[in-house]
Amino acid sequence: VAVEVARRLGAPVHPVDAAAEAAVLDAALPDPAAASQRRAVEHALRHRLTVVTGGPGTGKTRTVAAILATLWRQPGPPARVGLA
């Protein structure tokens, strides 16, 4: 697992379409109180590995949905996503 995590962390990321990112984030997470969720989405778009954690009702599902929606709208080949 450690070798695979290290490989992913060292792999280059695809460029991000900032307009698509902003459109999805504004639609999916418009509440200013969702700033930490927005940062998680931004992180996921710019890194090969992201871990989303939190207790009940903290917005994990909404954050993952925003990540997936934003990845879906990025140019290039479709994103490969693994969820566990």
MMTF fields as JSON, N, C-alpha, C and O atoms, coordinates in Angstrom:
{
  "mmtfVersion": "1.0.0",
  "mmtfProducer": "UNKNOWN",
  "numBonds": 335,
  "numAtoms": 336,
  "numGroups": 84,
  "numChains": 1,
  "numModels": 1,
  "chainsPerModel": [1],
  "groupsPerChain": [84],
  "chainIdList": ["A"],
  "bondAtomList": [4, 2, 8, 6, 12, 10, 16, 14, 20, 18, 24, 22, 28, 26, 32, 30, 36, 34, 40, 38, 44, 42, 48, 46, 52, 50, 56, 54, 60, 58, 64, 62, 68, 66, 72, 70, 76, 74, 80, 78, 84, 82, 88, 86, 92, 90, 96, 94, 100, 98, 104, 102, 108, 106, 112, 110, 116, 114, 120, 118, 124, 122, 128, 126, 132, 130, 136, 134, 140, 138, 144, 142, 148, 146, 152, 150, 156, 154, 160, 158, 164, 162, 168, 166, 172, 170, 176, 174, 180, 178, 184, 182, 188, 186, 192, 190, 196, 194, 200, 198, 204, 202, 208, 206, 212, 210, 216, 214, 220, 218, 224, 222, 228, 226, 232, 230, 236, 234, 240, 238, 244, 242, 248, 246, 252, 250, 256, 254, 260, 258, 264, 262, 268, 266, 272, 270, 276, 274, 280, 278, 284, 282, 288, 286, 292, 290, 296, 294, 300, 298, 304, 302, 308, 306, 312, 310, 316, 314, 320, 318, 324, 322, 328, 326, 332, 330],
  "bondOrderList": [1, 1, 1, 1, 1, 1, 1, 1, 1, 1, 1, 1, 1, 1, 1, 1, 1, 1, 1, 1, 1, 1, 1, 1, 1, 1, 1, 1, 1, 1, 1, 1, 1, 1, 1, 1, 1, 1, 1, 1, 1, 1, 1, 1, 1, 1, 1, 1, 1, 1, 1, 1, 1, 1, 1, 1, 1, 1, 1, 1, 1, 1, 1, 1, 1, 1, 1, 1, 1, 1, 1, 1, 1, 1, 1, 1, 1, 1, 1, 1, 1, 1, 1],
  "groupList": [{"groupName": "VAL", "atomNameList": ["N", "CA", "C", "O"], "elementList": ["N", "C", "C", "O"], "formalChargeList": [0, 0, 0, 0], "bondAtomList": [1, 0, 2, 1, 3, 2], "bondOrderList": [1, 1, 2], "singleLetterCode": "V", "chemCompType": "L-PEPTIDE LINKING"}, {"groupName": "ALA", "atomNameList": ["N", "CA", "C", "O"], "elementList": ["N", "C", "C", "O"], "formalChargeList": [0, 0, 0, 0], "bondAtomList": [1, 0, 2, 1, 3, 2], "bondOrderList": [1, 1, 2], "singleLetterCode": "A", "chemCompType": "L-PEPTIDE LINKING"}, {"groupName": "GLU", "atomNameList": ["N", "CA", "C", "O"], "elementList": ["N", "C", "C", "O"], "formalChargeList": [0, 0, 0, 0], "bondAtomList": [1, 0, 2, 1, 3, 2], "bondOrderList": [1, 1, 2], "singleLetterCode": "E", "chemCompType": "L-PEPTIDE LINKING"}, {"groupName": "ARG", "atomNameList": ["N", "CA", "C", "O"], "elementList": ["N", "C", "C", "O"], "formalChargeList": [0, 0, 0, 0], "bondAtomList": [1, 0, 2, 1, 3, 2], "bondOrderList": [1, 1, 2], "singleLetterCode": "R", "chemCompType": "L-PEPTIDE LINKING"}, {"groupName": "LEU", "atomNameList": ["N", "CA", "C", "O"], "elementList": ["N", "C", "C", "O"], "formalChargeList": [0, 0, 0, 0], "bondAtomList": [1, 0, 2, 1, 3, 2], "bondOrderList": [1, 1, 2], "singleLetterCode": "L", "chemCompType": "L-PEPTIDE LINKING"}, {"groupName": "GLY", "atomNameList": ["N", "CA", "C", "O"], "elementList": ["N", "C", "C", "O"], "formalChargeList": [0, 0, 0, 0], "bondAtomList": [1, 0, 2, 1, 3, 2], "bondOrderList": [1, 1, 2], "singleLetterCode": "G", "chemCompType": "PEPTIDE LINKING"}, {"groupName": "PRO", "atomNameList": ["N", "CA", "C", "O"], "elementList": ["N", "C", "C", "O"], "formalChargeList": [0, 0, 0, 0], "bondAtomList": [1, 0, 2, 1, 3, 2], "bondOrderList": [1, 1, 2], "singleLetterCode": "P", "chemCompType": "L-PEPTIDE LINKING"}, {"groupName": "HIS", "atomNameList": ["N", "CA", "C", "O"], "elementList": ["N", "C", "C", "O"], "formalChargeList": [0, 0, 0, 0], "bondAtomList": [1, 0, 2, 1, 3, 2], "bondOrderList": [1, 1, 2], "singleLetterCode": "H", "chemCompType": "L-PEPTIDE LINKING"}, {"groupName": "ASP", "atomNameList": ["N", "CA", "C", "O"], "elementList": ["N", "C", "C", "O"], "formalChargeList": [0, 0, 0, 0], "bondAtomList": [1, 0, 2, 1, 3, 2], "bondOrderList": [1, 1, 2], "singleLetterCode": "D", "chemCompType": "L-PEPTIDE LINKING"}, {"groupName": "SER", "atomNameList": ["N", "CA", "C", "O"], "elementList": ["N", "C", "C", "O"], "formalChargeList": [0, 0, 0, 0], "bondAtomList": [1, 0, 2, 1, 3, 2], "bondOrderList": [1, 1, 2], "singleLetterCode": "S", "chemCompType": "L-PEPTIDE LINKING"}, {"groupName": "GLN", "atomNameList": ["N", "CA", "C", "O"], "elementList": ["N", "C", "C", "O"], "formalChargeList": [0, 0, 0, 0], "bondAtomList": [1, 0, 2, 1, 3, 2], "bondOrderList": [1, 1, 2], "singleLetterCode": "Q", "chemCompType": "L-PEPTIDE LINKING"}, {"groupName": "THR", "atomNameList": ["N", "CA", "C", "O"], "elementList": ["N", "C", "C", "O"], "formalChargeList": [0, 0, 0, 0], "bondAtomList": [1, 0, 2, 1, 3, 2], "bondOrderList": [1, 1, 2], "singleLetterCode": "T", "chemCompType": "L-PEPTIDE LINKING"}, {"groupName": "LYS", "atomNameList": ["N", "CA", "C", "O"], "elementList": ["N", "C", "C", "O"], "formalChargeList": [0, 0, 0, 0], "bondAtomList": [1, 0, 2, 1, 3, 2], "bondOrderList": [1, 1, 2], "singleLetterCode": "K", "chemCompType": "L-PEPTIDE LINKING"}, {"groupName": "ILE", "atomNameList": ["N", "CA", "C", "O"], "elementList": ["N", "C", "C", "O"], "formalChargeList": [0, 0, 0, 0], "bondAtomList": [1, 0, 2, 1, 3, 2], "bondOrderList": [1, 1, 2], "singleLetterCode": "I", "chemCompType": "L-PEPTIDE LINKING"}, {"groupName": "TRP", "atomNameList": ["N", "CA", "C", "O"], "elementList": ["N", "C", "C", "O"], "formalChargeList": [0, 0, 0, 0], "bondAtomList": [1, 0, 2, 1, 3, 2], "bondOrderList": [1, 1, 2], "singleLetterCode": "W", "chemCompType": "L-PEPTIDE LINKING"}],
  "groupTypeList": [0, 1, 0, 2, 0, 1, 3, 3, 4, 5, 1, 6, 0, 7, 6, 0, 8, 1, 1, 1, 2, 1, 1, 0, 4, 8, 1, 1, 4, 6, 8, 6, 1, 1, 1, 9, 10, 3, 3, 1, 0, 2, 7, 1, 4, 3, 7, 3, 4, 11, 0, 0, 11, 5, 5, 6, 5, 11, 5, 12, 11, 3, 11, 0, 1, 1, 13, 4, 1, 11, 4, 14, 3, 10, 6, 5, 6, 6, 1, 3, 0, 5, 4, 1],
  "groupIdList": [1, 2, 3, 4, 5, 6, 7, 8, 9, 10, 11, 12, 13, 14, 15, 16, 17, 18, 19, 20, 21, 22, 23, 24, 25, 26, 27, 28, 29, 30, 31, 32, 33, 34, 35, 36, 37, 38, 39, 40, 41, 42, 43, 44, 45, 46, 47, 48, 49, 50, 51, 52, 53, 54, 55, 56, 57, 58, 59, 60, 61, 62, 63, 64, 65, 66, 67, 68, 69, 70, 71, 72, 73, 74, 75, 76, 77, 78, 79, 80, 81, 82, 83, 84],
  "secStructList": [7, 2, 2, 2, 2, 2, 2, 2, 2, 2, 1, 7, 7, 7, 7, 7, 7, 2, 2, 2, 2, 2, 2, 2, 2, 2, 2, 2, 7, 7, 1, 4, 4, 4, 2, 2, 2, 2, 2, 2, 2, 2, 2, 2, 2, 2, 1, 1, 7, 7, 7, 7, 7, 7, 7, 6, 6, 1, 1, 2, 2, 2, 2, 2, 2, 2, 2, 2, 2, 2, 2, 2, 6, 1, 1, 1, 1, 7, 7, 7, 7, 7, 7, 7],
  "xCoordList": [0.836, 0.0, 0.876, 0.608, 1.925, 2.796, 3.462, 3.6, 3.873, 4.514, 3.53, 3.883, 2.31, 1.296, 0.94, 0.782, 0.814, 0.531, 1.671, 1.42, 2.903, 4.057, 4.07, 4.376, 3.741, 3.699, 2.657, 2.919, 1.498, 0.436, 0.791, 0.512, 1.397, 1.768, 2.816, 2.867, 3.648, 4.685, 4.264, 5.004, 3.097, 2.639, 2.15, 1.587, 2.361, 1.869, 0.341, -0.294, -0.22, -1.675, -2.031, -1.208, -3.256, -3.737, -4.076, -4.421, -3.983, -4.368, -5.848, -6.655, -6.179, -7.554, -8.171, -7.555, -9.393, -10.15, -10.79, -11.778, -10.228, -10.666, -12.118, -12.83, -12.568, -13.955, -14.925, -15.939, -14.616, -15.474, -15.461, -16.497, -14.289, -14.179, -15.038, -15.794, -14.93, -15.688, -17.193, -17.956, -17.62, -19.047, -19.618, -20.689, -18.903, -19.384, -19.361, -20.325, -18.29, -18.199, -19.275, -19.863, -19.536, -20.571, -21.954, -22.794, -22.194, -23.488, -23.606, -24.647, -22.54, -22.601, -22.377, -22.955, -21.544, -21.176, -21.259, -20.243, -22.475, -22.593, -22.485, -22.198, -22.708, -22.722, -21.304, -20.408, -21.081, -19.751, -19.258, -18.053, -20.17, -19.781, -19.141, -18.576, -19.226, -18.655, -17.224, -16.755, -16.535, -15.176, -14.234, -13.412, -14.335, -13.434, -13.761, -12.864, -15.031, -15.413, -14.865, -14.38, -14.945, -14.395, -12.891, -12.372, -12.191, -10.749, -10.461, -9.486, -11.302, -11.112, -11.28, -10.523, -12.258, -12.466, -11.26, -10.742, -10.819, -9.659, -8.431, -7.665, -8.243, -7.119, -7.234, -6.256, -8.414, -8.612, -8.322, -7.856, -8.59, -8.35, -6.873, -6.46, -6.089, -4.682, -3.718, -2.5, -4.27, -3.444, -4.01, -5.205, -3.15, -3.561, -4.213, -4.811, -4.113, -4.688, -5.284, -4.624, -6.525, -7.195, -7.969, -8.632, -7.885, -8.636, -9.638, -9.263, -10.914, -11.974, -12.468, -12.931, -12.368, -12.802, -13.708, -13.79, -14.386, -15.232, -16.323, -16.624, -16.894, -17.977, -19.294, -19.352, -20.348, -21.671, -22.113, -21.974, -22.64, -23.201, -22.189, -22.548, -20.926, -19.913, -19.774, -19.025, -20.485, -20.477, -19.574, -19.19, -19.227, -18.337, -18.975, -18.33, -20.219, -20.9, -21.031, -20.789, -21.402, -21.532, -20.173, -20.087, -19.124, -17.783, -17.371, -16.862, -17.579, -17.225, -18.057, -17.539, -19.323, -20.171, -19.636, -19.635, -19.188, -18.623, -17.305, -17.029, -16.495, -15.241, -15.553, -14.966, -16.47, -16.811, -17.42, -17.087, -18.304, -18.922, -17.882, -17.953, -16.924, -15.888, -14.95, -14.577, -14.571, -13.72, -14.41, -13.767, -15.7, -16.478, -16.434, -16.473, -16.355, -16.397, -15.017, -14.915, -13.983, -12.638, -12.356, -12.868, -11.532, -11.181, -10.242, -9.649, -10.129, -9.216, -9.936, -11.165, -9.145, -9.748, -10.52, -10.185, -11.534, -12.303, -11.407, -10.474, -11.706, -10.932, -11.192, -12.299, -10.16, -10.304, -10.352, -9.431, -11.429, -11.653, -11.843, -12.563, -11.208, -11.406, -11.905, -11.295, -12.993, -13.553, -13.538, -13.827, -13.201, -13.219, -13.791, -13.896],
  "yCoordList": [-1.19, 0.0, 1.247, 2.198, 1.245, 2.417, 2.718, 3.882, 1.685, 1.887, 2.506, 3.43, 2.01, 2.544, 3.988, 4.818, 4.296, 5.673, 6.588, 7.668, 6.177, 6.983, 7.192, 8.287, 6.154, 6.274, 7.307, 8.149, 7.228, 8.171, 9.594, 10.533, 9.756, 11.102, 11.718, 12.939, 10.895, 11.397, 11.546, 12.121, 11.043, 11.09, 12.491, 13.188, 12.905, 14.225, 14.231, 13.19, 15.399, 15.546, 16.235, 16.935, 16.032, 16.68, 18.131, 18.454, 19.021, 20.413, 20.502, 19.663, 21.512, 21.719, 22.874, 23.929, 22.668, 23.741, 24.56, 24.136, 25.723, 26.547, 26.991, 27.087, 27.263, 27.698, 26.575, 26.813, 25.351, 24.213, 23.965, 23.678, 24.077, 23.888, 24.908, 24.544, 26.17, 27.215, 27.02, 27.212, 26.64, 26.449, 25.341, 25.495, 24.223, 23.102, 23.472, 23.203, 24.079, 24.43, 25.432, 25.32, 26.415, 27.4, 26.755, 27.162, 25.743, 25.066, 24.052, 23.958, 23.297, 22.2, 22.66, 22.1, 23.676, 24.129, 25.65, 26.313, 26.215, 27.669, 28.329, 29.522, 27.575, 28.124, 28.49, 27.649, 29.73, 30.108, 29.213, 29.102, 28.584, 27.68, 26.401, 25.624, 26.179, 24.968, 25.204, 24.502, 26.162, 26.497, 25.304, 25.095, 24.525, 23.371, 22.306, 21.608, 22.177, 21.226, 21.685, 20.87, 22.979, 23.522, 23.271, 22.912, 23.46, 23.209, 21.733, 21.411, 20.841, 19.412, 19.101, 18.304, 19.715, 19.511, 20.046, 19.376, 21.24, 21.828, 20.932, 20.749, 20.386, 19.49, 18.242, 17.822, 17.659, 16.423, 16.636, 15.718, 17.825, 18.098, 18.258, 18.092, 18.575, 18.891, 17.838, 18.0, 16.769, 15.71, 14.347, 14.213, 13.354, 12.013, 11.222, 10.178, 11.685, 10.961, 11.968, 12.927, 11.743, 12.597, 11.708, 10.761, 12.008, 11.287, 12.266, 13.34, 11.89, 12.717, 12.022, 10.882, 12.705, 12.129, 13.113, 14.286, 12.62, 13.48, 12.665, 11.545, 13.236, 12.571, 12.677, 13.225, 12.146, 12.198, 13.642, 14.516, 13.863, 15.174, 16.256, 17.433, 15.892, 16.907, 17.235, 18.141, 16.51, 16.84, 15.987, 16.404, 14.808, 13.932, 13.545, 13.627, 13.13, 12.695, 13.858, 13.692, 15.005, 16.188, 16.566, 16.952, 16.457, 16.771, 15.807, 16.233, 14.521, 13.524, 13.734, 13.605, 14.05, 14.317, 15.519, 15.498, 16.551, 17.723, 17.379, 17.871, 16.541, 16.1, 15.362, 15.657, 14.41, 13.616, 14.483, 14.313, 15.406, 16.286, 17.168, 17.414, 17.64, 18.501, 17.697, 18.155, 16.507, 15.657, 15.318, 15.284, 15.072, 14.715, 15.823, 15.546, 17.064, 18.207, 18.686, 19.678, 18.011, 18.406, 17.902, 16.857, 18.653, 18.194, 16.988, 16.693, 16.32, 15.18, 13.871, 13.811, 12.819, 11.497, 11.437, 12.151, 10.602, 10.498, 10.117, 9.326, 10.682, 10.396, 8.957, 8.436, 8.342, 7.027, 7.285, 7.866, 6.849, 7.139, 5.845, 4.952, 5.746, 4.613, 5.109, 5.991, 4.561, 4.954, 3.753, 2.63, 3.997, 2.913, 3.421, 2.664],
  "zCoordList": [0.0, 0.0, 0.0, -0.735, 0.825, 0.91, -0.428, -0.805, -1.142, -2.44, -3.42, -4.154, -3.439, -4.349, -3.989, -4.883, -2.722, -2.299, -2.738, -3.272, -2.525, -2.936, -4.446, -4.917, -5.205, -6.66, -7.093, -7.951, -6.496, -6.85, -6.461, -7.207, -5.311, -4.873, -5.788, -5.934, -6.401, -7.287, -8.733, -9.532, -9.09, -10.48, -10.841, -9.997, -12.089, -12.507, -12.566, -12.739, -12.423, -12.507, -13.813, -14.404, -14.255, -15.464, -15.155, -14.019, -16.16, -15.931, -15.559, -15.959, -14.803, -14.344, -15.12, -15.275, -15.608, -16.253, -15.135, -14.534, -14.861, -13.733, -13.87, -12.87, -15.095, -15.296, -14.943, -14.288, -15.375, -15.046, -13.544, -12.944, -12.946, -11.496, -10.756, -9.855, -11.126, -10.444, -10.614, -9.667, -11.817, -12.075, -11.203, -10.615, -11.122, -10.307, -8.834, -8.118, -8.375, -6.964, -6.569, -5.494, -7.433, -7.118, -7.056, -6.253, -7.91, -7.906, -6.774, -6.124, -6.542, -5.569, -4.138, -3.206, -3.958, -2.605, -2.513, -2.303, -2.668, -2.684, -1.301, -1.205, -0.264, 1.091, 1.531, 1.46, 1.986, 2.475, 3.613, 3.837, 4.321, 5.411, 4.878, 5.648, 3.57, 2.962, 2.484, 1.589, 3.053, 2.605, 2.706, 1.814, 3.768, 3.903, 2.857, 2.386, 2.493, 1.454, 0.097, -0.688, -0.169, -1.42, -1.495, -2.552, -0.376, -0.362, -0.644, -1.323, -0.128, -0.381, -1.864, -2.418, -2.508, -3.941, -4.71, -5.604, -4.365, -5.032, -4.863, -5.81, -3.692, -3.444, -4.322, -4.942, -4.372, -5.143, -6.626, -7.302, -7.135, -8.553, -8.867, -10.015, -7.876, -8.108, -7.555, -7.63, -7.005, -6.434, -6.833, -7.097, -6.874, -7.276, -6.161, -6.42, -4.941, -3.812, -2.843, -2.443, -2.475, -1.504, -0.551, -0.975, 0.722, 1.749, 2.344, 2.815, 2.321, 2.888, 4.145, 4.092, 5.267, 6.539, 7.259, 6.893, 8.29, 9.114, 9.76, 9.346, 10.759, 11.469, 10.717, 9.617, 11.323, 10.704, 10.444, 11.299, 9.257, 8.946, 8.621, 8.588, 8.379, 8.102, 6.616, 6.251, 5.762, 4.346, 3.485, 2.392, 3.953, 3.168, 1.833, 0.788, 1.868, 0.642, -0.325, -1.52, 0.154, -0.709, -1.301, -2.467, -0.506, -0.992, -2.088, -3.124, -1.878, -2.897, -4.154, -5.263, -4.002, -5.173, -5.956, -7.187, -5.267, -5.942, -6.63, -7.725, -5.999, -6.623, -7.925, -8.966, -7.862, -9.047, -10.147, -11.32, -9.785, -10.781, -11.454, -12.659, -10.682, -11.249, -12.145, -13.225, -11.704, -12.542, -13.859, -14.908, -13.807, -14.986, -16.038, -17.237, -15.593, -16.517, -16.965, -17.687, -16.558, -16.963, -18.374, -18.778, -19.132, -20.481, -20.417, -19.379, -21.525, -21.61, -21.386, -21.359, -21.225, -21.044, -19.722, -18.777, -19.653, -18.41, -17.233, -17.372, -16.105, -14.897, -14.447, -14.581, -13.918, -13.279, -11.776, -11.201, -11.158, -9.749, -8.987, -9.434, -7.855, -6.966, -5.627, -5.023, -5.164, -3.872, -2.945, -3.358, -1.702, -0.725, 0.58, 1.545]
}
